[in-house]
Amino acid sequence: MAKVSRLSFYVTVYLFLCLLANLTLVVMFLGGQQHRHHPQARPPSTPAWTPSSGQTLSCDELPVISNLTLIGSGWTKAVYRGWYGSSWVAVKTIHTSGHDMTECSAEVNVCYRRCAEKLMQEAKILHKLSHNNVIKVFGKCMPKVEYSPGPPKSGVAAVVVELGRPVRVVEVLQMDYEARLQLALDVGKILKLLAHSPLGPVLMKDFRREQFVIVDGLLKLSDVDDVVVGDPYCTSAKDCIIQDTTKDAILTSVPCDRGLCRGYNSLLNSIYASHHFMRLLIPYGGPAALEKASLHLVDQQVQGKLDSDHLHYAIEALVHNYSVGGYLTNKEKQEIQNFVVFHGSTVEGEDFPCLKTDGSNCIQSVSSPSEGASLCSKLPTCSAFILMDQWVWTGRQIAVFKMGATKVMENKRHTLYVRRGQG
């Protein structure tokens, strides 16, 4: 056991030193390349660049990217966070101590060139998939001279893209229902894009949460270096079977149509998404009346009964149902009759906490005044609620629930609803 522990320690130290060496090489190049070209020049000042400027970054701009910090690495790529202009960006470059470099038997410069070409191909695919739910490519650098290890005498291949934060399970589970519903809708949009991309139907072979990032609340596809473009060829229906890898059995299939398994990539992407996203995003935390429909949607997806188009449609329908309160019963809708409305009025204080909010206030979005009245009637301490002039992305309005209405004040942007017999 002592030998094993000691070996594990040495391996851990070795891997750490490899990552540190890779970071050092990249920083040395990006920080020193301009100095080698212009020995007398001062360190470059920060250019007036923003992600929306439309300027495409090239090899000349790479040395200006500062504050480089390693944020991720894989078999082929190492990804750094850096500062350029007035924004943080992500810099994808070759992981010189990664699997694709260390397991390559050719010369170092040949291995590097292969990895660099793979990186450039990924940038090309990201550019062609241009969409709100795909990270933006700001620029790339493919050096014309050969790479050499060491302090690098030649350029470093790199792609500069939009910076996002990883999709972490713990963080997703802590999100409120509306934030997770937004991510679910984004998944549907991404799958629909892949099914009908300008390249043809695209299959994400390595469909994992690590291939995505979150940017300003939106889910974005960020890693496409392991994709297949075009549905697989076939000679019979047997070639178009999708296996259930957990049970070693046939899960579903698509037709063999004119030599192609039509819809294969679309369906398989949807199945993958069910395992890595949808199970986390929509079944729980929303209105109880939507839970059954959400679970049914996920089950249909897991069983291979929803391709990307049908999944996107089903999620849009779920979002619409949530937005308009289509799940409310007639009894719940009629609860508004037990409240008196005061336009242009609000209540000072008299807050109380509730399960779905943090702190001392009870704040939720509602699809209508009727839903606000229904929710208030189910909370033992609630006697009134206020509709504010704030709406969430679904179109639902923000409501603040109150214990009473003894301190009514004028506020033209608020509408107060008080339970009859209260106040």
C-alpha positions as CSV (number, residue, x, y, z in Angstrom):
1,M,0.0,0.0,0.0
2,A,2.9,2.4,0.8
3,K,4.5,1.7,-2.6
4,V,1.2,2.3,-4.4
5,S,0.6,5.6,-2.4
6,R,4.1,6.7,-3.2
7,L,3.7,5.9,-6.9
8,S,0.4,7.8,-7.0
9,F,2.1,10.8,-5.4
10,Y,4.9,10.8,-8.0
11,V,2.3,10.5,-10.9
12,T,0.3,13.4,-9.5
13,V,3.5,15.5,-9.2
14,Y,4.5,14.6,-12.7
15,L,1.1,15.6,-14.2
16,F,1.1,18.9,-12.3
17,L,4.6,19.7,-13.6
18,C,3.5,18.9,-17.2
19,L,0.6,21.3,-16.9
20,L,2.8,23.9,-15.3
21,A,5.3,23.6,-18.1
22,N,2.6,23.9,-20.7
23,L,1.3,27.1,-19.1
24,T,4.8,28.5,-18.9
25,L,5.5,27.9,-22.6
26,V,2.3,29.5,-23.7
27,V,2.7,32.5,-21.4
28,M,6.4,32.9,-22.5
29,F,5.3,33.0,-26.1
30,L,2.3,35.2,-25.8
31,G,4.2,37.6,-23.6
32,G,7.5,37.6,-25.5
33,Q,6.6,37.2,-29.1
34,Q,6.1,40.9,-29.7
35,H,9.3,41.7,-27.9
36,R,11.2,39.5,-30.3
37,H,9.7,41.2,-33.3
38,H,10.1,44.7,-31.9
39,P,13.1,44.8,-29.6
40,Q,12.8,48.5,-28.9
41,A,9.0,48.6,-28.4
42,R,7.4,49.1,-25.0
43,P,4.9,46.5,-23.8
44,P,1.7,47.0,-25.9
45,S,-1.1,49.0,-24.4
46,T,-4.5,47.5,-24.2
47,P,-6.3,48.0,-27.5
48,A,-9.9,49.3,-27.7
49,W,-11.5,46.0,-28.5
50,T,-14.8,44.5,-27.4
51,P,-16.4,41.2,-28.5
52,S,-19.0,43.2,-30.4
53,S,-16.5,45.3,-32.3
54,G,-16.4,42.8,-35.2
55,Q,-12.6,42.9,-35.4
56,T,-11.1,39.5,-36.1
57,L,-8.0,38.7,-34.0
58,S,-5.0,37.2,-35.6
59,C,-1.4,36.1,-34.6
60,D,-0.4,39.7,-34.2
61,E,-2.9,40.2,-31.3
62,L,-2.0,37.0,-29.3
63,P,1.0,38.6,-27.5
64,V,-1.3,41.3,-26.2
65,I,-3.6,38.9,-24.4
66,S,-2.7,39.2,-20.7
67,N,-3.5,37.6,-17.3
68,L,-3.4,34.1,-18.8
69,T,-4.7,31.4,-16.5
70,L,-5.2,27.7,-17.3
71,I,-8.8,26.8,-16.8
72,G,-9.1,23.4,-18.5
73,S,-7.2,20.8,-20.5
74,G,-7.9,17.6,-22.4
75,W,-6.3,15.1,-24.8
76,T,-5.7,17.8,-27.5
77,K,-6.3,21.2,-26.1
78,A,-5.4,23.4,-23.2
79,V,-7.8,26.4,-22.5
80,Y,-6.7,29.6,-20.9
81,R,-8.6,32.6,-19.6
82,G,-7.1,35.9,-20.7
83,W,-7.8,39.6,-20.9
84,Y,-7.9,41.4,-24.2
85,G,-9.2,44.9,-24.9
86,S,-11.9,45.4,-22.2
87,S,-13.1,41.8,-22.0
88,W,-12.2,38.3,-20.8
89,V,-11.7,35.8,-23.5
90,A,-10.8,32.1,-23.7
91,V,-7.7,31.0,-25.6
92,K,-7.6,27.4,-26.9
93,T,-4.2,26.1,-27.8
94,I,-2.4,22.8,-28.0
95,H,-1.9,20.8,-24.8
96,T,1.7,19.9,-25.3
97,S,1.7,17.4,-22.5
98,G,-1.7,16.0,-23.4
99,H,-2.5,12.5,-24.8
100,D,-2.4,13.5,-28.5
101,M,1.1,14.9,-28.2
102,T,2.6,12.4,-25.7
103,E,1.2,9.4,-27.6
104,C,2.3,10.6,-31.0
105,S,5.2,8.7,-32.4
106,A,6.2,11.2,-35.1
107,E,8.5,14.2,-34.7
108,V,7.4,16.8,-32.2
109,N,6.7,19.5,-34.8
110,V,4.7,17.0,-36.9
111,C,2.6,16.0,-33.9
112,Y,2.0,19.6,-33.0
113,R,1.0,20.4,-36.6
114,R,-1.6,17.6,-36.5
115,C,-3.1,18.9,-33.3
116,A,-3.0,22.4,-34.6
117,E,-4.9,21.4,-37.7
118,K,-7.5,19.7,-35.5
119,L,-7.9,22.9,-33.5
120,M,-8.3,25.0,-36.7
121,Q,-11.0,22.5,-38.0
122,E,-12.9,23.0,-34.7
123,A,-12.7,26.8,-35.2
124,K,-14.0,26.4,-38.7
125,I,-17.0,24.3,-37.5
126,L,-17.8,26.7,-34.7
127,H,-17.8,29.6,-37.3
128,K,-20.1,27.7,-39.6
129,L,-22.5,26.8,-36.8
130,S,-22.8,30.6,-36.0
131,H,-25.8,30.8,-33.5
132,N,-26.7,32.5,-30.2
133,N,-26.1,29.1,-28.5
134,V,-22.7,28.5,-30.0
135,I,-19.6,30.4,-28.6
136,K,-18.3,33.1,-30.8
137,V,-14.9,32.7,-32.5
138,F,-13.0,36.0,-32.2
139,G,-9.9,34.9,-34.1
140,K,-7.3,32.3,-34.7
141,C,-3.6,31.9,-35.3
142,M,-2.0,29.1,-37.3
143,P,1.7,29.7,-37.4
144,K,3.5,29.3,-40.8
145,V,6.7,28.2,-39.2
146,E,7.1,24.9,-37.5
147,Y,6.6,24.5,-33.8
148,S,9.7,23.8,-31.7
149,P,9.7,22.9,-28.0
150,G,11.5,24.7,-25.5
151,P,11.1,28.3,-25.1
152,P,9.2,28.3,-28.4
153,K,11.0,29.8,-31.3
154,S,8.0,29.5,-33.5
155,G,4.4,30.5,-33.1
156,V,1.8,28.9,-30.9
157,A,-1.4,27.7,-32.7
158,A,-4.4,29.2,-30.9
159,V,-8.1,30.1,-31.2
160,V,-9.6,32.9,-29.3
161,V,-13.3,32.5,-28.4
162,E,-16.0,33.7,-26.1
163,L,-15.4,32.9,-22.4
164,G,-18.0,31.0,-20.5
165,R,-18.2,29.1,-17.2
166,P,-18.4,25.3,-16.9
167,V,-21.7,23.5,-16.5
168,R,-21.4,22.1,-13.0
169,V,-24.0,19.7,-11.7
170,V,-24.1,21.3,-8.2
171,E,-24.6,24.7,-9.7
172,V,-27.4,23.5,-12.0
173,L,-29.2,21.8,-9.1
174,Q,-29.1,25.0,-7.1
175,M,-30.6,27.1,-9.9
176,D,-34.3,28.1,-9.7
177,Y,-36.7,26.4,-12.1
178,E,-36.8,29.3,-14.6
179,A,-33.0,29.3,-15.0
180,R,-33.0,25.5,-15.6
181,L,-35.9,25.8,-18.0
182,Q,-33.9,28.4,-19.9
183,L,-31.0,25.9,-20.2
184,A,-33.4,23.2,-21.3
185,L,-34.8,25.4,-24.0
186,D,-31.2,26.1,-25.0
187,V,-30.5,22.4,-25.3
188,G,-33.4,22.1,-27.6
189,K,-32.2,24.9,-29.8
190,I,-28.7,23.5,-30.0
191,L,-30.0,20.0,-31.0
192,K,-32.2,21.6,-33.6
193,L,-29.2,23.5,-35.0
194,L,-27.1,20.4,-35.1
195,A,-29.8,18.5,-36.9
196,H,-30.2,21.2,-39.6
197,S,-26.7,22.8,-39.7
198,P,-25.2,24.3,-42.8
199,L,-22.7,21.4,-42.7
200,G,-25.5,18.7,-42.6
201,P,-26.7,16.7,-39.6
202,V,-24.0,16.8,-37.0
203,L,-23.5,14.1,-34.3
204,M,-21.8,15.0,-31.0
205,K,-19.9,11.7,-30.5
206,D,-18.6,12.9,-27.1
207,F,-21.8,14.5,-25.8
208,R,-21.0,15.6,-22.3
209,R,-21.6,18.7,-20.2
210,E,-17.9,19.5,-20.6
211,Q,-18.6,20.4,-24.2
212,F,-20.8,23.3,-23.2
213,V,-20.5,26.5,-21.2
214,I,-22.8,29.1,-19.7
215,V,-22.6,32.7,-20.9
216,D,-24.8,35.3,-19.3
217,G,-27.4,32.6,-18.4
218,L,-27.4,31.0,-21.9
219,L,-26.1,27.5,-22.6
220,K,-23.6,27.5,-25.5
221,L,-21.9,24.8,-27.4
222,S,-18.1,25.3,-27.0
223,D,-16.3,22.1,-28.0
224,V,-16.8,20.4,-31.4
225,D,-13.5,18.7,-32.0
226,D,-15.1,15.2,-31.9
227,V,-18.1,15.4,-34.2
228,V,-19.4,13.5,-37.2
229,V,-21.0,15.4,-40.1
230,G,-23.7,13.5,-42.0
231,D,-25.9,10.6,-41.1
232,P,-24.2,7.2,-41.4
233,Y,-24.4,5.1,-44.6
234,C,-26.5,2.0,-44.7
235,T,-27.4,-0.9,-46.9
236,S,-30.3,-2.2,-44.8
237,A,-32.3,-1.3,-41.7
238,K,-29.9,-3.3,-39.5
239,D,-27.3,-0.6,-40.1
240,C,-29.5,2.0,-38.6
241,I,-30.1,0.5,-35.2
242,I,-29.3,2.5,-32.0
243,Q,-28.1,0.3,-29.1
244,D,-29.0,0.7,-25.5
245,T,-25.5,0.7,-24.1
246,T,-26.7,0.1,-20.5
247,K,-28.6,-3.1,-21.4
248,D,-26.8,-4.3,-24.4
249,A,-30.0,-4.3,-26.4
250,I,-31.7,-2.5,-29.2
251,L,-33.1,0.8,-28.1
252,T,-34.6,2.2,-31.3
253,S,-33.8,2.6,-35.0
254,V,-34.3,4.9,-37.9
255,P,-35.1,4.0,-41.5
256,C,-32.4,3.3,-44.2
257,D,-33.4,5.7,-46.9
258,R,-31.5,5.9,-50.1
259,G,-28.3,4.7,-48.5
260,L,-28.4,6.8,-45.4
261,C,-29.8,6.3,-41.9
262,R,-32.0,9.3,-42.1
263,G,-32.4,11.1,-38.7
264,Y,-29.8,9.0,-37.0
265,N,-27.6,11.9,-35.7
266,S,-30.7,13.9,-34.7
267,L,-32.1,11.0,-32.6
268,L,-28.8,10.0,-31.0
269,N,-28.0,13.5,-30.0
270,S,-31.4,13.7,-28.3
271,I,-30.8,10.5,-26.4
272,Y,-27.4,11.7,-25.3
273,A,-28.9,15.0,-24.1
274,S,-31.5,13.2,-22.0
275,H,-28.7,11.6,-19.9
276,H,-26.5,14.7,-19.6
277,F,-29.0,17.5,-19.4
278,M,-32.7,17.0,-19.4
279,R,-32.9,14.8,-16.3
280,L,-31.2,17.6,-14.3
281,L,-33.2,20.5,-15.8
282,I,-36.9,20.1,-16.1
283,P,-38.5,17.3,-14.0
284,Y,-38.6,19.0,-10.6
285,G,-38.9,22.4,-9.0
286,G,-41.6,23.9,-11.2
287,P,-45.4,23.9,-10.7
288,A,-46.6,20.6,-9.4
289,A,-49.0,20.3,-12.3
290,L,-46.1,20.4,-14.8
291,E,-44.1,17.6,-13.1
292,K,-45.9,14.7,-14.8
293,A,-45.6,16.3,-18.2
294,S,-41.9,17.0,-17.7
295,L,-41.2,13.5,-16.5
296,H,-43.0,12.1,-19.5
297,L,-41.0,14.3,-21.8
298,V,-37.7,13.0,-20.4
299,D,-38.8,9.4,-20.5
300,Q,-39.8,9.7,-24.1
301,Q,-36.4,11.2,-24.8
302,V,-34.5,8.5,-23.0
303,Q,-36.4,5.8,-24.9
304,G,-35.4,7.3,-28.2
305,K,-38.9,8.4,-29.1
306,L,-38.1,12.1,-29.5
307,D,-35.6,13.3,-32.2
308,S,-34.1,16.7,-32.0
309,D,-36.9,18.5,-33.8
310,H,-39.6,16.9,-31.6
311,L,-37.7,17.5,-28.5
312,H,-37.3,21.2,-29.3
313,Y,-41.0,21.4,-30.0
314,A,-41.9,19.6,-26.7
315,I,-39.6,22.0,-24.7
316,E,-41.1,25.0,-26.4
317,A,-44.6,23.8,-25.6
318,L,-43.5,23.2,-21.9
319,V,-42.1,26.8,-21.7
320,H,-45.3,28.2,-23.3
321,N,-47.5,26.2,-20.8
322,Y,-45.4,27.6,-17.9
323,S,-45.5,31.1,-19.3
324,V,-49.2,31.4,-19.7
325,G,-50.2,29.3,-16.6
326,G,-51.9,26.7,-18.8
327,Y,-51.7,24.3,-15.9
328,L,-54.0,26.2,-13.6
329,T,-57.3,24.6,-12.8
330,N,-60.6,26.6,-13.0
331,K,-60.8,26.6,-9.2
332,E,-57.3,28.2,-9.0
333,K,-58.2,30.8,-11.6
334,Q,-61.3,31.8,-9.7
335,E,-59.3,32.5,-6.5
336,I,-58.8,36.0,-7.8
337,Q,-62.4,36.8,-6.9
338,N,-61.4,36.7,-3.2
339,F,-59.0,39.6,-3.6
340,V,-59.5,43.3,-4.0
341,V,-57.2,45.2,-6.4
342,F,-55.6,48.6,-5.8
343,H,-53.9,49.9,-8.8
344,G,-50.8,52.2,-8.2
345,S,-50.4,50.9,-4.6
346,T,-47.9,48.9,-2.7
347,V,-47.2,47.7,0.9
348,E,-44.3,48.7,3.0
349,G,-42.8,45.9,5.1
350,E,-44.9,42.9,6.2
351,D,-42.6,40.4,4.4
352,F,-42.2,36.8,5.2
353,P,-39.9,34.0,3.8
354,C,-41.2,31.1,1.7
355,L,-39.6,27.9,0.4
356,K,-38.7,29.0,-3.1
357,T,-36.8,32.2,-2.2
358,D,-33.9,33.1,0.0
359,G,-33.9,35.8,2.6
360,S,-36.8,37.3,4.4
361,N,-39.0,38.0,1.3
362,C,-41.4,35.7,-0.6
363,I,-40.9,36.6,-4.3
364,Q,-42.0,34.5,-7.2
365,S,-43.0,34.9,-10.8
366,V,-46.6,34.4,-11.8
367,S,-48.3,34.0,-15.1
368,S,-51.3,36.2,-14.1
369,P,-53.0,37.9,-11.2
370,S,-55.1,34.7,-10.9
371,E,-52.0,32.6,-10.2
372,G,-50.8,35.2,-7.7
373,A,-54.1,34.9,-5.9
374,S,-53.9,31.1,-6.0
375,L,-50.4,31.0,-4.6
376,C,-51.3,33.5,-1.8
377,S,-54.3,31.5,-0.8
378,K,-52.1,28.4,-0.3
379,L,-49.6,30.2,1.9
380,P,-51.0,30.3,5.5
381,T,-49.3,33.7,6.3
382,C,-50.2,35.4,3.0
383,S,-52.9,38.1,3.0
384,A,-51.8,40.2,0.0
385,F,-49.4,40.3,-3.0
386,I,-48.0,42.9,-5.2
387,L,-47.4,42.7,-8.9
388,M,-44.3,44.7,-9.8
389,D,-43.3,46.2,-13.2
390,Q,-40.7,43.4,-13.6
391,W,-40.9,40.4,-15.9
392,V,-38.7,37.4,-16.3
393,W,-37.5,35.9,-19.7
394,T,-40.7,33.7,-19.9
395,G,-42.9,36.8,-19.8
396,R,-44.1,36.0,-16.3
397,Q,-44.4,38.9,-13.8
398,I,-42.7,39.2,-10.5
399,A,-45.0,39.0,-7.5
400,V,-44.1,39.9,-3.8
401,F,-46.3,38.2,-1.2
402,K,-47.1,40.0,2.0
403,M,-48.5,39.0,5.5
404,G,-50.8,42.0,5.5
405,A,-51.6,45.4,4.1
406,T,-51.6,47.8,7.0
407,K,-49.1,50.2,5.5
408,V,-50.4,50.9,2.0
409,M,-48.4,53.4,0.0
410,E,-48.7,55.0,-3.5
411,N,-46.5,53.4,-6.2
412,K,-47.7,53.8,-9.8
413,R,-45.5,50.9,-10.9
414,H,-47.1,48.4,-8.5
415,T,-50.5,46.8,-8.3
416,L,-51.7,45.6,-4.9
417,Y,-54.1,42.6,-4.3
418,V,-55.5,42.2,-0.8
419,R,-57.5,39.2,0.4
420,R,-61.0,40.2,1.2
421,G,-61.5,40.8,4.9
422,Q,-57.8,41.6,5.4
423,G,-55.8,44.9,5.5
